[in-house]
Amino acid sequence: MAKPITKLINLKTFREFFNSSSSGGIILLICVVISLLIANTNAGYAFKDFLESEFGFEGGGIGLRYSVLEWINDGLMAIFFLLVGLEIKREIVEGELSSLKQASLPVLAAIGGVVAPALIFSLFNNGTPTSHGWGIPMATDIAFALGIISLLGNKVPNGLKVFLAALAIVDDLMAILVIAIFYTNDLHLNYLMYAGIVFLVLIVFNRLRIKNIFFYIIPGIIMWYLIHHSGIHATIAGVLTALTLPTTPDDSESPLEKLEHALAKPVNFIIMPIFAIANTNITFLHGMVSGLAGHLGLGIVLGLFIGKPLGIFTLSWLSVKAKIAQLPSETNWKHVIGMGMLGGIGFTMSIFISILSFDGAIALQTEAKFAILVASLLSGIVGVTWLSLYSKKQKKKAVTASK
């Protein structure tokens, strides 16, 4: 007689994996592999047709009919940005960014990690048709970076994990600002004005201390529609909605924290995997590897793999030497170098910006996505290897010293 299915599955192990901070990154990696497999089989054509198929509603002056891919990149990703916005606000109110002393190191490190990759990309692409993609190597993928550093366990100090989390959040905030300012279509000021009115209503709700989350979500959806038609990328509506959610730096769970907890698993285990499957479907073609030596490929790979750790380390070192900031406890400069390498994992946000940068230019999007994959893979492998070897070296020294 066959054993019950519950006996075949270790439910406790599954729950621990599902609740761990590394699981989101692991699932995202699996989805990347699935997407690449689909794209390079006969199923790739059917999948592409599915992504291009349209559904929605049109009529009465309301246009909500988009392709599946547009619903994913403009709709589902707005929920992703809503969660990012909630994380940013919580860190500013009560977390690692709540005071100047706490915020200075991750903020300055993030600035270095944004400027250096953009400069390296521009160095290779200035004056070319791909120069508009300078924002691609700027952002660190929170899920992947934190997932990988979590896999290292006690090989890295907790202070380094907190530093990376705060840096990635500031990094995402900068990427959001870049998208809002530099990656917009023609502005339609009337829609933008209506969206501004909705945003003011949300601020009023915040001042009135209204705690019912639906008072923020429903106007937020309306603001998404208006911003989508304004020319600014609709995902910005998620961030603006998040910034109006009430929160308190005490022990009680605020509306912001309730929504953050409610969104964490759907975003990490549904929305980001769907985004990865839909947007990483790269068909490997002859000459693609050699394309990494072109100006676009070099700008992205060197921007993420070299620019990220260089910028993060340099600004961190300068800020500590100038006594503006201090390193987290039990953390040293070799830890910062390794963390900077993990900062070169740019996957989700980098792919997102590449889609905005080369809208309609599928060949350039594909080349950029492949370069992002290579750079992120290199950054992850080298970063983990560096931190693991350094941890072993430290333990060996400790054992030798105790004898």
Buried (B, 14 or more C-beta within 10 A) or exposed (E): EEEEEEEEEEEEEEEEEEEBBBBBBBBBBEBBEBBBEBBBEEEBEEBBEEBEEEEEEEEEEEEEEBBBBBBBBBBBBBBBBBBBBBBBBBBBBBBBBBEEEBBBBBBBBBBBBBBBBBBBBBBBBEEEEBBBBBBBBBBBBBBBBBBBBBBBEEBBBEBBBBBBBBBBBBBBBBBBEBBBEEBBEEEBEEBBEBBBEBBEBBEEBBEEEBBEBEBBEEBBBBBBBBBBBBBBBBBBBBBBBBBBBBBBEEEEEBBBBBBBEEBBEBBBBEBBBBBBBBBBBBBEEEEBEEBBEBBBBBBBBBBBBBBBBBBBBBBBBEBBEEEEBEBBEEBEEBBBBBBBBBBBBBBBBBBBBBBBBBEEBEEBBBBBBBBBBBBBBBBBEBBBEBBBEBBEEEEEEEEEEEE
